[in-house]
Amino acid sequence: MRIPVDTSTSRRFTPPSTTLSPGKMSEALPLAGQENSGALVGKLRSADRSMVEVLADHPGELVRTDSPNFLCSVLPTHWRCNKTLPIAFKVVALGDVPDGTLVTVMAGNDENYSAELRNATAAMKNQVARFNDLRFVGRSGRGKSFTLTITVFTNPPQVATYHRAIKITVDGPREPRRHRQKLDEQTKPGSLSFSERLSELEQLRRTAMRVSPHHPAPTPNPRASLSHTTAFNPQPQSQIQ
């Protein structure tokens, strides 16, 4: 004998823990996502705040890199090769980097892939790596700048890039020597010779004015010279007679 089974009653006793309505799922998931996104935004805001604070503490001295963890010193836009920088180059870590961690700097562009540098290695101390007399020996090329690649040898290593950091040429930020010499030749010698001539003329005028007016200097008489020349004229005339 078969007992009829009521399917409606079996559905009523379905354990509630195994079923979640779409409404409940849609309500629970956004809450978790909002918490995670809020924490992430909070971390990003704290990181941005620390970067802003560091930049505010050193106005005009530090610049951002493409890495949110590192700042570096602002370099002059144009500089002469193998010349000491006006200020020591520094790399500032916004995160926790152990003291003694090595930091290296490389420079290059599409024309000079790996430019020669001097004193391009430093060690972290109190979240700052200070380079002692960093010098750019290689030239960046006419109208081009170097991009700096900063490598911090943590575990794993971290890399930061400073785009269009500095232009390096032979003469640096000044006019070429040949052009400057030409300008000097065109301006200085001419003006000096003209002034010297004026001073000489002024001295001659003063010496002439120093002569006493009561005893003026004798001036040659042109009529006397003419009479002297005519005195010799009668001799040939007497010979003709």
N, CA, C and O of each residue as an XYZ file, in Angstrom:
964
protein
N       0.841     -1.188      0.000
C       0.000      0.000      0.000
C       0.879      1.242      0.000
O       1.719      1.393      0.887
N       0.717      2.089     -0.920
C       1.520      3.302     -1.058
C       0.851      4.473     -0.349
O      -0.356      4.694     -0.456
N       1.701      5.232      0.397
C       1.199      6.411      1.090
C       1.495      7.623      0.216
O       2.644      7.838     -0.169
N       0.499      8.399     -0.094
C       0.767      9.592     -0.932
C       1.604     10.617     -0.184
O       1.366     10.908      0.988
N       2.570     11.143     -0.878
C       3.487     12.138     -0.304
C       3.072     13.520     -0.783
O       2.923     13.781     -1.977
N       2.896     14.376      0.181
C       2.509     15.753     -0.152
C       3.780     16.578     -0.375
O       4.536     16.825      0.566
N       4.005     16.987     -1.576
C       5.215     17.750     -1.902
C       5.199     19.130     -1.292
O       6.254     19.684     -0.983
N       4.036     19.687     -1.114
C       3.966     21.031     -0.539
C       4.455     21.051      0.895
O       5.111     22.002      1.321
N       4.126     19.969      1.667
C       4.589     19.913      3.049
C       6.086     19.730      3.126
O       6.726     20.267      4.030
N       6.677     18.962      2.172
C       8.128     18.759      2.198
C       8.868     20.057      1.900
O       9.945     20.302      2.442
N       8.303     20.864      1.062
C       8.946     22.134      0.756
C       8.929     23.073      1.952
O       9.813     23.913      2.117
N       7.876     22.909      2.806
C       7.780     23.784      3.952
C       8.902     23.540      4.953
O       9.319     24.470      5.642
N       9.390     22.329      5.047
C      10.404     21.979      6.040
C      11.813     22.011      5.475
O      12.712     21.368      6.018
N      12.013     22.727      4.427
C      13.363     22.888      3.889
C      14.189     23.715      4.873
O      13.731     24.771      5.310
N      15.408     23.261      5.237
C      16.224     24.010      6.213
C      16.517     25.402      5.697
O      16.959     25.561      4.559
N      16.276     26.412      6.516
C      16.496     27.781      6.039
C      17.961     28.115      5.839
O      18.271     29.041      5.090
N      18.879     27.395      6.483
C      20.300     27.697      6.358
C      20.851     27.363      4.992
O      21.870     27.920      4.584
N      20.186     26.449      4.262
C      20.676     26.031      2.952
C      20.131     26.876      1.825
O      20.560     26.710      0.683
N      19.231     27.749      2.089
C      18.654     28.586      1.041
C      18.841     30.043      1.411
O      18.640     30.445      2.557
N      19.233     30.827      0.415
C      19.383     32.271      0.563
C      18.613     32.934     -0.553
O      18.799     32.631     -1.732
N      17.771     33.816     -0.169
C      16.982     34.511     -1.177
C      17.872     35.476     -1.949
O      18.856     35.975     -1.402
N      17.548     35.745     -3.196
C      18.355     36.701     -3.974
C      18.419     38.063     -3.318
O      19.417     38.772     -3.442
N      17.351     38.434     -2.615
C      17.384     39.722     -1.948
C      18.409     39.766     -0.848
O      19.119     40.761     -0.697
N      18.501     38.686     -0.063
C      19.473     38.641      1.019
C      20.899     38.630      0.485
O      21.786     39.286      1.031
N      21.109     37.869     -0.600
C      22.448     37.828     -1.191
C      22.851     39.209     -1.707
O      23.988     39.644     -1.525
N      21.923     39.877     -2.340
C      22.256     41.207     -2.864
C      22.487     42.197     -1.747
O      23.214     43.172     -1.936
N      21.897     41.978     -0.594
C      22.110     42.877      0.523
C      23.430     42.614      1.228
O      24.086     43.553      1.680
N      23.832     41.342      1.328
C      25.027     40.998      2.102
C      26.298     41.325      1.339
O      27.256     41.831      1.924
N      26.322     41.044      0.042
C      27.547     41.235     -0.727
C      27.960     42.698     -0.819
O      29.148     42.979     -0.655
N      27.085     43.626     -1.064
C      27.526     45.018     -1.106
C      28.085     45.510      0.207
O      28.976     46.360      0.219
N      27.583     44.999      1.311
C      28.118     45.440      2.590
C      29.575     45.043      2.739
O      30.401     45.843      3.178
N      29.890     43.804      2.372
C      31.282     43.359      2.456
C      32.152     44.138      1.488
O      33.273     44.520      1.823
N      31.632     44.378      0.268
C      32.411     45.144     -0.690
C      32.640     46.567     -0.237
O      33.708     47.139     -0.455
N      31.631     47.132      0.395
C      31.790     48.497      0.881
C      32.825     48.574      1.989
O      33.587     49.538      2.067
N      32.854     47.555      2.854
C      33.850     47.555      3.923
C      35.260     47.447      3.355
O      36.163     48.175      3.767
N      35.442     46.522      2.393
C      36.772     46.354      1.802
C      37.202     47.605      1.042
O      38.342     48.053      1.171
N      36.284     48.169      0.248
C      36.644     49.372     -0.510
C      36.915     50.541      0.425
O      37.795     51.361      0.162
N      36.159     50.617      1.516
C      36.409     51.689      2.473
C      37.767     51.575      3.119
O      38.465     52.573      3.304
N      38.151     50.330      3.469
C      39.482     50.139      4.052
C      40.568     50.474      3.046
O      41.576     51.087      3.396
N      40.360     50.065      1.769
C      41.362     50.356      0.745
C      41.477     51.852      0.509
O      42.580     52.386      0.389
N      40.334     52.530      0.443
C      40.371     53.980      0.249
C      41.042     54.663      1.424
O      41.778     55.635      1.255
N      40.778     54.139      2.633
C      41.433     54.709      3.804
C      42.935     54.559      3.739
O      43.669     55.486      4.082
N      43.408     53.388      3.298
C      44.853     53.185      3.163
C      45.438     54.123      2.115
O      46.491     54.728      2.317
N      44.728     54.230      0.982
C      45.238     55.109     -0.066
C      45.250     56.554      0.404
O      46.190     57.296      0.120
N      44.216     56.952      1.118
C      44.177     58.327      1.607
C      45.285     58.586      2.615
O      45.887     59.660      2.622
N      45.555     57.597      3.468
C      46.651     57.772      4.427
C      47.985     57.857      3.714
O      48.842     58.652      4.100
N      48.180     57.033      2.657
C      49.432     57.101      1.897
C      49.568     58.440      1.196
O      50.637     59.051      1.205
N      48.447     58.904      0.571
C      48.496     60.207     -0.087
C      48.754     61.321      0.917
O      49.470     62.276      0.619
N      48.180     61.203      2.089
C      48.370     62.230      3.102
C      49.824     62.289      3.542
O      50.378     63.372      3.727
N      50.446     61.120      3.712
C      51.848     61.117      4.118
C      52.729     61.710      3.023
O      53.676     62.440      3.316
N      52.421     61.398      1.754
C      53.195     61.970      0.655
C      53.011     63.481      0.593
O      53.973     64.223      0.396
N      51.787     63.926      0.761
C      51.525     65.366      0.739
C      52.231     66.055      1.892
O      52.766     67.153      1.734
N      52.232     65.416      3.044
C      52.901     66.015      4.196
C      54.403     66.131      3.969
O      55.010     67.150      4.298
N      55.000     65.082      3.404
C      56.443     65.123      3.142
C      56.765     66.195      2.114
O      57.737     66.935      2.267
N      55.949     66.280      1.060
C      56.184     67.311      0.047
C      56.001     68.710      0.632
O      56.706     69.645      0.252
N      55.051     68.847      1.559
C      54.840     70.152      2.185
C      55.989     70.520      3.117
O      56.331     71.693      3.262
N      56.582     69.504      3.748
C      57.713     69.784      4.641
C      58.962     70.195      3.873
O      59.826     70.884      4.415
N      59.062     69.775      2.609
C      60.239     70.100      1.787
C      59.766     70.732      0.478
O      59.874     70.101     -0.574
N      59.252     71.945      0.516
C      58.729     72.554     -0.718
C      59.835     72.860     -1.708
O      60.860     73.447     -1.362
N      59.605     72.448     -2.955
C      60.570     72.720     -4.012
C      61.811     71.864     -3.980
O      62.703     72.055     -4.806
N      61.902     70.914     -3.041
C      63.094     70.074     -2.944
C      62.849     68.650     -3.429
O      63.761     68.014     -3.959
N      61.627     68.140     -3.255
C      61.315     66.766     -3.609
C      60.267     66.742     -4.706
O      59.489     67.682     -4.874
N      60.268     65.638     -5.452
C      59.325     65.452     -6.545
C      58.839     64.008     -6.515
O      59.549     63.115     -6.052
N      57.636     63.788     -7.007
C      57.076     62.439     -7.038
C      57.714     61.616     -8.148
O      58.116     62.149     -9.182
N      57.799     60.329     -7.921
C      58.187     59.376     -8.951
C      56.942     58.603     -9.374
O      55.846     58.851     -8.870
N      57.119     57.662    -10.308
C      55.969     56.861    -10.703
C      55.615     55.804     -9.666
O      54.613     55.105     -9.821
N      56.415     55.672     -8.614
C      56.119     54.754     -7.516
C      55.529     55.539     -6.351
O      56.077     56.576     -5.976
N      54.427     55.075     -5.769
C      53.849     55.798     -4.624
C      54.657     55.661     -3.348
O      54.332     56.294     -2.344
N      55.702     54.849     -3.368
C      56.486     54.602     -2.158
C      57.742     55.454     -2.054
O      58.403     55.445     -1.015
N      58.088     56.195     -3.115
C      59.370     56.897     -3.102
C      59.225     58.294     -3.701
O      58.475     58.518     -4.651
N      59.967     59.212     -3.111
C      60.173     60.552     -3.641
C      61.663     60.745     -3.883
O      62.484     59.988     -3.364
N      62.010     61.753     -4.667
C      63.423     62.036     -4.914
C      63.616     63.541     -5.051
O      62.654     64.302     -5.157
N      64.865     63.945     -5.047
C      65.196     65.365     -5.137
C      64.895     65.902     -6.534
O      64.995     65.185     -7.530
N      64.530     67.161     -6.579
C      64.307     67.835     -7.860
C      65.661     68.172     -8.473
O      66.505     68.793     -7.826
N      65.864     67.765     -9.710
C      67.116     68.036    -10.416
C      66.950     69.255    -11.317
O      65.839     69.541    -11.764
N      68.038     69.979    -11.592
C      67.947     71.087    -12.558
C      67.604     70.563    -13.943
O      68.010     69.463    -14.317
N      66.868     71.340    -14.687
C      66.459     70.900    -16.016
C      67.640     70.765    -16.971
O      67.596     69.942    -17.885
N      68.687     71.549    -16.779
C      69.855     71.521    -17.666
C      71.101     71.668    -16.808
O      71.166     72.523    -15.926
N      72.102     70.811    -17.082
C      73.315     70.819    -16.280
C      74.493     70.389    -17.137
O      74.337     69.728    -18.164
N      75.695     70.791    -16.676
C      76.911     70.448    -17.408
C      77.403     69.077    -16.978
O      77.286     68.709    -15.809
N      77.954     68.323    -17.918
C      78.403     66.967    -17.627
C      79.593     66.984    -16.668
O      80.445     67.872    -16.716
N      79.623     65.987    -15.808
C      80.698     65.782    -14.830
C      80.874     67.000    -13.918
O      81.995     67.383    -13.584
N      79.761     67.593    -13.528
C      79.794     68.735    -12.616
C      78.943     68.417    -11.392
O      77.887     67.794    -11.501
N      79.416     68.851    -10.225
C      78.693     68.593     -8.988
C      77.329     69.276     -9.018
O      77.214     70.432     -9.426
N      76.298     68.554     -8.583
C      74.953     69.110     -8.551
C      74.850     70.217     -7.503
O      75.615     70.226     -6.539
N      73.918     71.143     -7.680
C      73.798     72.228     -6.695
C      73.394     71.748     -5.311
O      73.767     72.359     -4.310
N      72.625     70.642     -5.242
C      72.261     70.040     -3.963
C      72.452     68.538     -4.070
O      72.425     67.976     -5.165
N      72.646     67.887     -2.922
C      72.841     66.438     -2.912
C      71.541     65.741     -3.317
O      70.459     66.109     -2.859
N      71.664     64.734     -4.178
C      70.490     63.986     -4.631
C      70.069     63.011     -3.539
O      70.903     62.315     -2.959
N      68.754     62.969     -3.261
C      68.225     62.117     -2.199
C      67.041     61.318     -2.716
O      66.310     61.757     -3.604
N      66.869     60.139     -2.142
C      65.695     59.301     -2.378
C      65.024     59.077     -1.030
O      65.650     58.575     -0.097
N      63.754     59.448     -0.927
C      63.009     59.364      0.329
C      61.987     58.244      0.208
O      61.192     58.221     -0.732
N      62.006     57.313      1.162
C      61.062     56.199      1.193
C      59.888     56.560      2.089
O      60.076     56.982      3.230
N      58.671     56.393      1.567
C      57.472     56.650      2.357
C      57.071     55.443      3.183
O      56.354     55.581      4.174
N      57.525     54.259      2.789
C      57.267     53.055      3.551
C      58.437     52.705      4.443
O      59.381     53.480      4.595
N      58.358     51.522      5.030
C      59.400     51.056      5.944
C      60.485     50.344      5.141
O      60.260     49.250      4.623
N      61.639     50.952      5.039
C      62.800     50.363      4.365
C      63.920     50.255      5.392
O      64.275     51.256      6.014
N      64.483     49.067      5.583
C      65.526     48.907      6.615
C      66.754     49.756      6.316
O      67.093     49.998      5.158
N      67.403     50.198      7.365
C      68.654     50.937      7.206
C      69.712     50.042      6.580
O      69.782     48.847      6.865
N      70.528     50.636      5.729
C      71.567     49.888      5.043
C      71.145     49.328      3.704
O      71.976     48.769      2.987
N      69.867     49.460      3.339
C      69.408     48.972      2.039
C      70.032     49.807      0.929
O      69.974     51.037      0.952
N      70.625     49.126     -0.039
C      71.302     49.826     -1.131
C      70.288     50.407     -2.109
O      69.244     49.816     -2.385
N      70.630     51.575     -2.618
C      69.811     52.270     -3.611
C      70.735     52.705     -4.742
O      71.771     53.322     -4.495
N      70.370     52.390     -5.966
C      71.175     52.763     -7.131
C      70.349     53.631     -8.073
O      69.119     53.575     -8.086
N      71.057     54.427     -8.854
C      70.429     55.323     -9.828
C      71.046     55.056    -11.190
O      72.266     54.957    -11.320
N      70.202     54.941    -12.200
C      70.640     54.807    -13.587
C      69.936     55.877    -14.415
O      68.822     56.295    -14.100
N      70.614     56.316    -15.487
C      70.070     57.353    -16.365
C      70.165     56.885    -17.810
O      71.130     56.226    -18.197
N      69.164     57.229    -18.596
C      69.182     56.845    -19.998
C      68.021     57.453    -20.760
O      67.071     57.975    -20.176
N      68.122     57.372    -22.090
C      67.041     57.775    -22.986
C      67.186     56.978    -24.272
O      67.974     56.035    -24.337
N      66.422     57.357    -25.300
C      66.460     56.587    -26.540
C      67.774     56.740    -27.293
O      68.079     55.928    -28.167
N      68.556     57.764    -26.969
C      69.845     57.963    -27.637
C      71.002     57.373    -26.842
O      71.936     56.823    -27.425
N      70.952     57.479    -25.534
C      71.990     56.942    -24.653
C      71.288     56.071    -23.616
O      70.759     56.566    -22.621
N      71.295     54.761    -23.872
C      70.484     53.858    -23.051
C      70.999     53.761    -21.619
O      70.201     53.648    -20.688
N      72.286     53.801    -21.430
C      72.862     53.696    -20.087
C      73.997     54.706    -19.983
O      75.140     54.418    -20.340
N      73.665     55.881    -19.493
C      74.662     56.943    -19.393
C      75.611     56.670    -18.239
O      75.254     56.033    -17.248
N      76.823     57.166    -18.396
C      77.825     56.989    -17.343
C      77.531     57.937    -16.188
O      77.343     59.139    -16.379
N      77.495     57.366    -14.980
C      77.283     58.135    -13.759
C      78.417     57.860    -12.785
O      79.094     56.835    -12.863
N      78.602     58.779    -11.886
C      79.578     58.611    -10.809
C      78.890     58.777     -9.458
O      78.012     59.621     -9.278
N      79.322     57.939     -8.517
C      78.767     57.967     -7.151
C      77.258     57.759     -7.192
O      76.500     58.509     -6.577
N      76.833     56.731     -7.925
C      75.409     56.477     -8.144
C      74.849     55.422     -7.209
O      73.798     54.852     -7.505
N      75.501     55.137     -6.096
C      75.023     54.158     -5.115
C      75.031     54.791     -3.736
O      75.979     55.480     -3.358
N      73.955     54.548     -2.986
C      73.840     55.069     -1.620
C      73.108     54.041     -0.774
O      72.561     53.069     -1.296
N      73.101     54.259      0.527
C      72.446     53.358      1.479
C      71.365     54.112      2.228
O      71.507     55.294      2.539
N      70.271     53.398      2.515
C      69.164     53.987      3.256
C      69.542     54.187      4.723
O      70.153     53.325      5.354
N      69.161     55.341      5.237
C      69.323     55.629      6.656
C      68.188     56.544      7.085
O      68.067     57.673      6.611
N      67.364     56.041      7.985
C      66.182     56.787      8.439
C      65.276     57.139      7.268
O      64.784     58.263      7.163
N      65.063     56.168      6.393
C      64.168     56.283      5.235
C      64.668     57.266      4.186
O      63.889     57.688      3.331
N      65.941     57.645      4.224
C      66.507     58.577      3.245
C      67.834     58.021      2.751
O      68.695     57.640      3.545
N      67.992     57.977      1.427
C      69.261     57.593      0.800
C      69.876     58.853      0.201
O      69.329     59.437     -0.735
N      71.003     59.262      0.740
C      71.669     60.492      0.301
C      72.888     60.124     -0.535
O      73.776     59.409     -0.073
N      72.923     60.624     -1.783
C      74.019     60.328     -2.696
C      75.089     61.403     -2.551
O      74.816     62.598     -2.654
N      76.300     60.950     -2.312
C      77.427     61.858     -2.100
C      78.053     62.213     -3.446
O      78.753     61.395     -4.044
N      77.801     63.438     -3.923
C      78.401     63.962     -5.154
C      78.035     63.103     -6.364
O      78.913     62.595     -7.062
N      76.729     62.945     -6.606
C      76.266     62.264     -7.813
C      76.579     63.130     -9.026
O      76.248     64.315     -9.056
N      77.224     62.524    -10.031
C      77.611     63.267    -11.234
C      77.146     62.518    -12.480
O      77.203     61.291    -12.559
N      76.683     63.309    -13.450
C      76.276     62.780    -14.747
C      77.408     63.037    -15.734
O      77.684     64.180    -16.098
N      78.053     61.968    -16.157
C      79.178     62.084    -17.090
C      78.686     61.963    -18.530
O      79.119     62.720    -19.400
N      77.795     61.026    -18.783
C      77.269     60.851    -20.130
C      76.340     61.979    -20.526
O      75.658     62.569    -19.687
N      76.322     62.271    -21.821
C      75.487     63.355    -22.332
C      74.155     62.811    -22.825
O      74.071     61.703    -23.357
N      73.120     63.614    -22.636
C      71.774     63.183    -23.017
C      71.462     63.451    -24.481
O      70.520     62.873    -25.022
N      72.226     64.310    -25.129
C      71.946     64.640    -26.514
C      71.244     65.976    -26.638
O      70.655     66.480    -25.682
N      71.319     66.537    -27.828
C      70.761     67.871    -28.048
C      69.240     67.832    -27.957
O      68.583     67.074    -28.670
N      68.698     68.648    -27.081
C      67.253     68.742    -26.934
C      66.603     67.563    -26.252
O      65.382     67.420    -26.327
N      67.369     66.707    -25.585
C      66.811     65.519    -24.931
C      67.210     65.495    -23.465
O      68.204     66.097    -23.058
N      66.403     64.780    -22.680
C      66.643     64.668    -21.248
C      66.758     63.204    -20.857
O      66.305     62.312    -21.575
N      67.372     62.979    -19.710
C      67.511     61.642    -19.162
C      66.293     61.291    -18.314
O      65.679     62.158    -17.693
N      65.959     60.007    -18.300
C      64.998     59.444    -17.365
C      65.756     58.631    -16.330
O      66.551     57.761    -16.684
N      65.516     58.908    -15.050
C      66.220     58.214    -13.976
C      65.444     56.977    -13.559
O      64.221     57.006    -13.426
N      66.176     55.894    -13.355
C      65.617     54.653    -12.827
C      66.237     54.397    -11.465
O      67.435     54.134    -11.364
N      65.426     54.472    -10.417
C      65.877     54.299     -9.037
C      65.506     52.896     -8.592
O      64.332     52.524     -8.619
N      66.490     52.118     -8.185
C      66.270     50.747     -7.728
C      66.611     50.652     -6.254
O      67.723     50.977     -5.840
N      65.639     50.199     -5.459
C      65.822     49.998     -4.022
C      65.862     48.493     -3.785
O      64.890     47.792     -4.063
N      66.980     48.001     -3.276
C      67.207     46.559     -3.181
C      66.613     45.999     -1.891
O      67.322     45.501     -1.016
N      65.275     46.100     -1.804
C      64.549     45.396     -0.758
C      64.265     43.978     -1.244
O      64.766     43.568     -2.291
N      63.467     43.231     -0.492
C      63.126     41.866     -0.886
C      61.602     41.757     -0.999
O      60.922     41.615      0.017
N      61.056     41.820     -2.224
C      61.718     41.948     -3.529
C      62.138     43.391     -3.798
O      61.684     44.307     -3.112
N      63.015     43.601     -4.805
C      63.461     44.962     -5.122
C      62.298     45.829     -5.608
O      61.327     45.335     -6.182
N      62.424     47.119     -5.364
C      61.429     48.094     -5.800
C      62.092     49.088     -6.756
O      63.246     49.475     -6.575
N      61.336     49.486     -7.770
C      61.860     50.367     -8.816
C      60.957     51.591     -8.921
O      59.731     51.483     -8.930
N      61.591     52.754     -9.000
C      60.879     54.022     -9.202
C      61.525     54.757    -10.368
O      62.735     54.664    -10.574
N      60.720     55.484    -11.125
C      61.195     56.178    -12.329
C      60.891     57.665    -12.218
O      59.808     58.076    -11.802
N      61.882     58.450    -12.603
C      61.769     59.920    -12.626
C      61.922     60.337    -14.085
O      63.038     60.392    -14.603
N      60.801     60.632    -14.750
C      60.801     60.905    -16.185
C      61.271     62.332    -16.468
O      60.974     63.273    -15.732
N      62.031     62.452    -17.589
C      62.542     63.757    -18.044
C      63.161     64.521    -16.887
O      62.769     65.645    -16.574
N      64.126     63.888    -16.269
C      64.699     64.434    -15.039
C      65.687     65.562    -15.309
O      65.608     66.610    -14.669
N      66.624     65.368    -16.253
C      67.704     66.341    -16.409
C      68.296     66.214    -17.806
O      68.369     65.123    -18.370
N      68.718     67.355    -18.353
C      69.428     67.382    -19.642
C      70.895     67.673    -19.376
O      71.228     68.620    -18.665
N      71.777     66.850    -19.954
C      73.217     66.960    -19.721
C      73.900     67.270    -21.047
O      73.751     66.535    -22.023
N      74.659     68.382    -21.069
C      75.432     68.767    -22.246
C      76.853     69.118    -21.829
O      77.178     69.145    -20.642
N      77.685     69.382    -22.812
C      79.090     69.693    -22.531
C      79.219     71.052    -21.850
O      79.948     71.186    -20.867
N      78.525     72.051    -22.361
C      78.645     73.411    -21.829
C      77.669     73.707    -20.706
O      77.878     74.658    -19.952
N      76.616     72.925    -20.575
C      75.649     73.205    -19.532
C      74.727     74.354    -19.901
O      74.660     74.740    -21.068
N      74.017     74.907    -18.930
C      73.033     75.964    -19.212
C      73.675     77.324    -19.427
O      73.500     78.226    -18.608
N      74.413     77.483    -20.514
C      75.010     78.769    -20.868
C      75.291     78.768    -22.361
O      75.176     77.735    -23.020
N      75.658     79.928    -22.890
C      75.926     80.034    -24.315
C      77.226     79.320    -24.661
O      78.135     79.257    -23.834
N      77.324     78.783    -25.870
C      78.582     78.135    -26.265
C      79.753     79.102    -26.221
O      79.585     80.310    -26.386
N      80.933     78.559    -25.998
C      82.123     79.399    -25.843
C      82.450     80.165    -27.123
O      82.823     81.337    -27.067
N      82.315     79.515    -28.265
C      82.633     80.197    -29.528
C      81.708     81.388    -29.747
O      82.149     82.474    -30.123
N      80.424     81.166    -29.508
C      79.474     82.267    -29.693
C      79.757     83.395    -28.714
O      79.657     84.570    -29.067
N      80.112     83.039    -27.483
C      80.404     84.062    -26.489
C      81.665     84.829    -26.853
O      81.723     86.042    -26.652
N      82.691     84.139    -27.393
C      83.914     84.819    -27.800
C      83.653     85.769    -28.964
O      84.220     86.860    -29.017
N      82.802     85.360    -29.887
C      82.476     86.244    -31.003
C      81.780     87.507    -30.515
O      82.071     88.608    -30.983
N      80.864     87.341    -29.577
C      80.191     88.518    -29.036
C      81.167     89.440    -28.327
O      81.059     90.663    -28.427
N      82.123     88.855    -27.607
C      83.115     89.678    -26.918
C      83.980     90.439    -27.910
O      84.310     91.605    -27.692
N      84.347     89.770    -29.008
C      85.175     90.434    -30.007
C      84.422     91.561    -30.700
O      85.007     92.580    -31.065
N      83.110     91.365    -30.877
C      82.333     92.384    -31.576
C      82.027     93.595    -30.710
O      81.873     94.702    -31.227
N      81.939     93.403    -29.415
C      81.511     94.494    -28.533
C      82.670     95.127    -27.784
O      82.877     96.335    -27.893
N      83.412     94.368    -27.046
C      84.409     94.930    -26.139
C      85.560     95.639    -26.848
O      85.833     96.790    -26.507
N      86.258     95.025    -27.819
C      87.413     95.728    -28.413
C      87.029     97.033    -29.080
O      87.746     98.024    -28.939
N      85.907     97.064    -29.810
C      85.516     98.289    -30.486
C      85.206     99.408    -29.521
O      85.621    100.548    -29.732
N      84.484     99.096    -28.470
C      84.139    100.136    -27.498
C      85.368    100.638    -26.763
O      85.476    101.833    -26.491
N      86.291     99.755    -26.438
C      87.494    100.188    -25.737
C      88.360    101.078    -26.622
O      88.874    102.093    -26.150
N      88.532    100.724    -27.885
C      89.362    101.550    -28.758
C      88.722    102.920    -28.976
O      89.427    103.928    -29.018
N      87.427    102.968    -29.111
C      86.756    104.251    -29.295
C      86.905    105.126    -28.053
O      87.153    106.327    -28.164
N      86.754    104.532    -26.879
C      86.918    105.315    -25.646
C      88.362    105.774    -25.478
O      88.622    106.889    -25.025
N      89.298    104.898    -25.849
C      90.696    105.313    -25.754
C      90.984    106.484    -26.688
O      91.711    107.407    -26.319
N      90.429    106.453    -27.874
C      90.640    107.561    -28.804
C      90.029    108.849    -28.263
O      90.625    109.920    -28.375
N      88.864    108.743    -27.687
C      88.253    109.933    -27.104
C      89.100    110.489    -25.969
O      89.256    111.703    -25.841
N      89.645    109.605    -25.151
C      90.490    110.083    -24.047
C      91.762    110.744    -24.575
O      92.217    111.745    -24.022
N      92.336    110.187    -25.646
C      93.531    110.801    -26.223
C      93.219    112.189    -26.792
O      93.985    113.133    -26.599
N      92.098    112.301    -27.486
C      91.717    113.610    -28.016
C      91.460    114.609    -26.894
O      91.799    115.787    -27.006
N      90.854    114.121    -25.806
C      90.610    115.013    -24.681
C      91.916    115.480    -24.053
O      92.036    116.641    -23.662
N      92.896    114.585    -23.954
C      94.194    114.970    -23.407
C      94.896    115.988    -24.299
O      95.494    116.941    -23.799
N      94.830    115.795    -25.598
C      95.434    116.762    -26.514
C      94.772    118.131    -26.397
O      95.445    119.162    -26.422
N      93.453    118.130    -26.269
C      92.757    119.407    -26.137
C      93.154    120.114    -24.850
O      93.332    121.332    -24.835
N      93.294    119.350    -23.770
C      93.672    119.967    -22.498
C      95.097    120.514    -22.540
O      95.358    121.595    -22.013
N      96.011    119.787    -23.156
C      97.388    120.284    -23.261
C      97.456    121.549    -24.114
O      98.247    122.449    -23.833
N      96.634    121.615    -25.146
C      96.609    122.828    -25.965
C      96.039    124.011    -25.200
O      96.474    125.147    -25.385
N      95.057    123.739    -24.336
C      94.465    124.819    -23.551
C      95.368    125.278    -22.421
O      95.188    126.376    -21.893
N      96.335    124.456    -22.041
C      97.235    124.835    -20.953
C      98.238    125.923    -21.372
O      98.835    126.569    -20.511
N      98.425    126.128    -22.660
C      99.352    127.163    -23.127
C      98.845    128.531    -22.680
O      97.655    128.824    -22.794
N      99.758    129.376    -22.166
C      99.349    130.678    -21.609
C      98.792    131.573    -22.700
O      99.354    131.613    -23.795
N      97.712    132.289    -22.444
C      97.174    133.186    -23.488
C      98.034    134.418    -23.706
O      97.951    135.022    -24.775
N      98.893    134.839    -22.705
C      99.767    136.004    -22.879
C     100.936    135.694    -23.804
O     101.473    136.598    -24.444
N     101.322    134.474    -23.880
C     102.427    134.073    -24.756
C     101.956    132.932    -25.642
O     102.319    131.775    -25.433
N     101.177    133.261    -26.593
C     100.687    132.178    -27.463
C     101.814    131.588    -28.285
O     102.816    132.243    -28.575
N     101.625    130.367    -28.641
C     102.652    129.689    -29.431
C     102.666    130.272    -30.833
O     101.604    130.505    -31.410
N     103.858    130.516    -31.401
C     103.941    131.087    -32.751
C     103.378    130.136    -33.774
O     103.627    128.931    -33.742
N     102.618    130.699    -34.676
C     102.004    129.898    -35.729
C     102.687    130.219    -37.042
O     103.042    131.375    -37.273
N     102.878    129.276    -37.878
C     103.549    129.531    -39.159
C     102.711    130.441    -40.034
O     101.488    130.313    -40.091
N     103.405    131.396    -40.743
C     102.728    132.343    -41.614
C     102.789    131.831    -43.043
O     103.878    131.695    -43.600
N     101.674    131.551    -43.630
C     101.711    131.031    -45.006
C     102.239    132.058    -46.005
O     102.825    131.661    -47.012
N     102.054    133.393    -45.769
C     102.554    134.400    -46.701
C     104.075    134.435    -46.699
O     104.708    134.659    -47.731
N     104.658    134.208    -45.508
C     106.124    134.198    -45.450
C     106.692    133.065    -46.274
O     107.719    133.219    -46.935
N     106.048    131.971    -46.234
C     106.535    130.842    -47.034
C     106.388    131.136    -48.517
O     107.231    130.741    -49.322
N     105.314    131.833    -48.876
C     105.144    132.168    -50.279
C     106.191    133.182    -50.732
O     106.731    133.053    -51.831
N     106.497    134.215    -49.888
C     107.515    135.204    -50.257
C     108.889    134.572    -50.331
O     109.736    134.980    -51.126
N     109.097    133.571    -49.491
C     110.392    132.896    -49.518
C     110.573    132.118    -50.812
O     111.679    132.024    -51.344
N     109.504    131.577    -51.298
C     109.589    130.832    -52.554
C     109.719    131.783    -53.745
O     110.395    131.470    -54.726
N     109.072    132.937    -53.654
C     109.155    133.873    -54.778
C     110.504    134.576    -54.845
O     110.818    135.164    -55.880
N     111.308    134.544    -53.804
C     112.624    135.194    -53.818
C     113.555    134.538    -54.799
O     114.499    135.168    -55.276
N     113.313    133.308    -55.104
C     114.186    132.600    -56.048
C     113.732    132.762    -57.488
O     114.427    132.326    -58.406
N     112.578    133.381    -57.701
C     112.079    133.523    -59.054
C     112.896    134.509    -59.895
O     113.060    134.266    -61.091
N     113.430    135.630    -59.323
C     114.135    136.584    -60.202
C     115.398    136.013    -60.827
O     115.827    136.528    -61.860
N     115.997    135.016    -60.288
C     117.249    134.494    -60.847
C     117.060    133.936    -62.246
O     117.807    134.303    -63.153
N     116.091    133.067    -62.447
C     115.924    132.595    -63.829
C     115.492    133.707    -64.772
O     115.845    133.683    -65.951
N     114.719    134.700    -64.266
C     114.308    135.798    -65.137
C     115.517    136.637    -65.569
O     115.580    137.060    -66.724
N     116.506    136.894    -64.641
C     117.696    137.676    -64.993
C     118.552    136.943    -66.006
O     119.209    137.571    -66.837
N     118.550    135.635    -65.947
C     119.340    134.874    -66.920
C     118.734    134.980    -68.307
O     119.450    135.016    -69.307
N     117.413    135.031    -68.359
C     116.759    135.125    -69.668
C     117.053    136.487    -70.292
O     117.248    136.574    -71.504
N     117.089    137.557    -69.485
C     117.377    138.875    -70.036
C     118.804    138.910    -70.552
O     119.251    139.938    -71.060
